[in-house]
Structures are given as structure tokens and as C-alpha cells.
Amino acid sequence: MLETLATPLYETRPEEDRLDAAIERALVGLTDRQADDGHWAYELEADVTIPSEYILLNHFLGRIDDAVEAKLANYIRAIQGEHGGWPLYHDGDFDMSASVKAYYALKLTGEDIEAPHMTWARKAIRKHGGAARCNVFTRFTLALFGHVPWRAVPVMRVEALLLPKWAPFHIDKVSYWSRTVMVPLLVLAALKPRARNPRGIGIEELFCTPADEEMQYLRNPTDQFLGTVLLLLDRVARVIEPLFPKVLERKAIGRAMAFIKERLNGEDGLGGIFPAMANSLMVFDALGYPGDHPDVVTARSAVDKLLVFRNGMGYCQPCLSPVWDTGLALYALMEAGMEGDHPIVRRASRWLVGRQILDVKGDWAANRGHIRPGGWAFQYWNDFYPDVDDTAVVAMALHRADADAYGEAIERGVEWILGMQSRNGGWGAFDADNNHYFLQSIPFADHGALLDPPTADVTARCISLLAQVGYDHTHPAVARGLAYLRREQEEDGSWFGRWGNNYVYGTWSVLSAFNAAGADMQAPYIRKAAAWLKYCQRPDGGWGEDCSTYLDHRRWYVSVAAKARRMDAVKTSTPSQTSWALLGLMAAGEVDSDSVRRGIEYLLDAPRDNGKWKEEYFNAVGFPRIFYLRYHGYSAYFPLWTLARYRNLIAADAERPVFGM
């Protein structure tokens, strides 16, 4: 294997031996993880809510698996926070909904509520106001189990699926993830089934006021006037609910089931995401589908494929990330010196080409029905929901591997990307112009993640692709995208990162795009961004941005980097975020700066295991403020990519990279 990997690209330098050795070890570690068919799939870890919901799903259905649930319980206990509850990310603050679900899941598996860890959790939950303070999704689950009255959740009528597109609410106006979760949820809201809960376990001890007596369940999610009006409308709707014609309800349920079955997506599951899969299983059960019905068997297989077991513990992934992992890993390998005709690169490229969605017009066609399919999804298969970010990354990797051999796939991907640009010049992740912000005020939307508007990081990836394949800054789509990015820059010089933690991720992405598009990298707004990255560097040479920076979307460096400089921060530098900062600085022409040298030293010194950097902290986000992720692959390919880029720029005596990312 070693003979086939990259060879040193320059003559002896002071750090050449360490740099080459680290790159070589990372290359071996990454290539050893490649599957026989050419792809990579690393674990994708979320917070405690997903394994807890898996246990709750089993007890709703009455299909308890004690052996599996015992391993999930071990994991849940292991990640309990020092505050007694459970956080939404490693070393995070107490979260009510996560803590209630975790406590209930443990109790369902047979935990003694007087055990020290359960007593500790119960005290923390009650200290923060009790289970009545959970979010809407959690209260909906508790209503299914009969632990809160149905008035604890907003009125959710399945007849909403019959509304015309011009209505204030339409299912096409919300994000893909909300759509796939909401459609089965609306059916459950109509049927109001009761969980089987074979062991008859409740959580009345978690309520400060008895659940039936609590009167303050619903809250204004935005604190805006519209939210107050919609809360009043919810009260009116609750009074007139019995008058709704049953014939319309049955028609709407039929439409919902047609939606679900059309998108069931085999063993990759509805929407490719756990909450939608779990909701579909509960709907099948509520409608009386037998356990051996093909749709039930398929949906159950999709859920069980998400389980991960190791060292006596287990957790449930929120989804699988093979296309994303493969595209980024492939890019890192080529940065490290592998050519397009290398067998490892060829296998990965061919696997990616085989995953392109060419024949299905998914939900994105509601706003862009005139364009041809041509995107890639995040998961193994998710034909109705390709995403812009994956498509841009995969197309860039294929273009770099062999622009001629994969030209048709690249062209179709670029065509789809161009068609998915929103009117403001930016790109969202799964839909175009999905920015009906007034919907964030409905009582159901207390999670704040109902929509999929354009964001800087996704827009940057699209511009990077277009620039890499030959579109210059004068092309209308590129020009509008660059203008959008300039408008989105924060006052401090950074850019918000929607899909990775956070301003470091966003700033790397945007600087790469401006560099690829041929922008003046000495322009004041570019230098301001580079200065911001330098300012946020930690004393150990790395960068580390906590998930709490999503709480207000502003001024994270005051609470994180400033504390780090006083050496009293509890957070730490991470390999992933250090890599993003370094890639951003190198895109800005800072390869010879002291900041880059110190960052490279941090990566060379950071602990590794079989070529993969060790990283406990979460490095990405599903939904800002409520759902965070740890991509286990990020610490395998981003540091490799970064060290290799540094070596290449030094060897070529080049100021900046020539590729899109």
C-alpha cells in the first residue's frame, strides 16, 4: 500500500519529515477505510435524543428488544452531563427535551429511578421547570404515551395537506426535513393513537405541576406579534376542531399516506432521516398495518440500519453520510497527491457517479420543475431529496479526478446547481427560495428549523464548483452569488456556517469561494475575514468553536476565544476546526503567516489513532440551537487535506490554491 501513495513533493525543509510522516499515516488510515465498492461511510453521531427516541419507538410499538436497548442505555448513561441532565452536544449545557427523553428511555429499559444518576437527572429536570418545558416534538411524544394532554401540543390538522399552494401554509413551503417529519406527524395528530407501553411506565415525577393541571404548555416561538396572534388562533381552532368534517380528514390522511409510500425510499428510509422513519412506523401501526406488511418491514429495516454498537454500548445515528464522506475523502486524497487514475480514486469516483440522481424529480421540483435532475443526496439513496452541498462537493471531486471521464455527470450536476439558485443570489441546501419566514412564528415551530433559506456556506460551495469548472466572476449566477456573500458578511469579518461549526466553517467556505472565483484577495473585506480568523486562534495554535455560538448567531469570539486567551475556557481546539481555519487562511494567501505555521504545528502535535485525529467535540449542526452532530470522518480527512495543501503550496512556492475548495 505505501508504495502506491503520494511521494514527497519538495526537497528537505525543517518540518518535512514530520509533515510527510503525518500525511502518510493519514493516507494509510483513510485508504484502509475504503469499502470494496469504493465509498467511505463514517459514523454520524447526534445527541442523546436519537437513541432515546429509538427506545421510545420500541415501547410505542410494543416491540421491546432488551439486548439492544441495554446497550443504548449504557451509552445514554455514559454521556450524562455534569449538570445532571443531558446536553445537545459534548460538554454542552443542560437541555430540557434531551434530558426528559433520556430519563424516560432509561426508565423504560428498567433503570431504578432511585439510582444516583436517575435522581441526579430528575433533580436537574425539575430545577429547570420540569417536563412541561419541553419542546413541541417532545410534548407530542409524551402525548402519544398519555403523559400530557393533547392540549400540550398545538392544533395540527392533517387537512393542511389539502390546502392550495397559494395558502399561507403549504407543505412545499417548509424544508425537506420538516416535510418528511410533519406529514406522518399530522396523521398521528389526527388519529391520536396511544402507545402500547407494555410495561406501563410513566414519568409523572418529572412534572413540577401535574401534567393535567399545567396550563402554560404553548409559547410564542419568536416573541413577535405574529406569534401571539397565531397562539390566539390556536385557541380558536381547538374550540372548533370537533366541527371539522371527517370526510376531509380521511381524504387528507389518504394524501399523507400516498406521500409517505411514494417516498418510503426502501431500506434507506423516508427522507433518509430517523425522525421521519420513526414517525412512518408509528403511522403504519396506528392504521393497523400488521408487523409483516412489506412497508412496515422496510421501514423497520431502515431504522435498524442506523444502529452502531461498540464496547458494550450503542447509539442510533440520525442518518447515514456516505456520499458526503466519500466526496470529501476523495478530495483530500487528491490533495495529498493521488492522481485521478489511481485505483482508489477510480473506485470512489465510479461509486459516486453511480449515485447521481438522474431520473427522479424530487420535492425540489415544486419551485424548480423546469430543470432536469442531476444532483446527489447525502445518504446512500434519497432520490426525492438530493442536496446542493453534496452535489457541489461531488462534482468538484469528480472534476479534479478526471474532468473528461466524468464530464457528463459533472455537467448534469452543474446544470442542477445553476437551476437551484434562489432569487437573492444564494443557495439553500435542498430547495430554492424556501424562505417563508412568517412560518417560523407558528406554535409548532419552536425548534426554529422549519425552513431552508439560502446560506453562506452552501452558496460558497456552489460558487467554488462553478469557478472550478470554468465559470468566472462575470457569469450572472456567479456574480449574483458573490454579491450575496458580500452582503452576508458579519460586522467582524466572519461568515455564518449553517451546516458546520460555525463561523470558522462559514468563513473557510466563503474565502475558498472568493479565491476560486478570482476575487481580489487583498480587498478589505477579505483581509478583515483573514484577520478575524487570526484573532480567534487559540494559544495552542489551533481553533475551537463551541456549538453554543449558534445560540445568538453573533459575537462568539467574545465568549469563546477571549476566554481561551485568559486560559479559563473549558473548551478546546479541535482538528476539524483548525483545519477549516487553516484552509481559509491559505485561500486568503496566508500560507507563510505565523498563524498558519502555528496551526500546522498544532495538527502535527495533536493526538492521532491509526492516522485519524482524535476529536470528541461536535463539529457540525443539523439545526442551529436544537440539534448538533459529530461527523467521525471529519478528523480523518480534513487534517489530511490541510497538511497536504500546506505542503503543496510551500513546494510550488504558491500563494493560494487553484481548486474550488
Secondary structure, 3 states (H helix, E strand, C coil): CHHHCCCCCCCCCCCHHHHHHHHHHHHHHHHHCCCCCCCCCCCEECCCHHHHHHHHHHHHHCCCCHHHHHHHHHHHHHCCCCCCCECCCCCCCCEHHHHHHHHHHHHHCCCCCCCHHHHHHHHHHHHCCCHHHCCHHHHHHHHHCCCCCHHHCCCCCHHHHHCCCCCCCCHHHCCHHHHHHHHHHHHHHHHCCCCCCCCCCCCHHHCCCCCCCCCCCCCCCCCCHHHHHHHHHHHHHHHHHHHCCHHHHHHHHHHHHHHHHHCCCHHHCHHHCHHHHHHHHHHHHHCCCCCCCHHHHHHHHHHHCCEEEECCEEEECCCCCHHHHHHHHHHHHHHCCCCCCCHHHHHHHHHHHHCCCCCCCCCCHHHHCCCCCCCECCCCCCCCCCEHHHHHHHHHHHHHHHCCCCHHHHHHHHHHHHHCCCCCCCECCCCCCECCHHHHHCHHHCCCCCCECCEHHHHHHHHHHHHHCCCCCCCHHHHHHHHHHHHHCCCCCCCCCCCECCHHHHHHHHHHHHHHCCCCCCCHHHHHHHHHHHHCCCCCCCECCCHHHHCCCCCHHHHCHHHHHCCCCCCCCEHHHHHHHHHHHHHCCCCCCHHHHHHHHHHHHCCEECCEECCCCCCEEEECCCEEEEECCHHHHHHHHHHHHHHHHHHHCCCCCCCCC
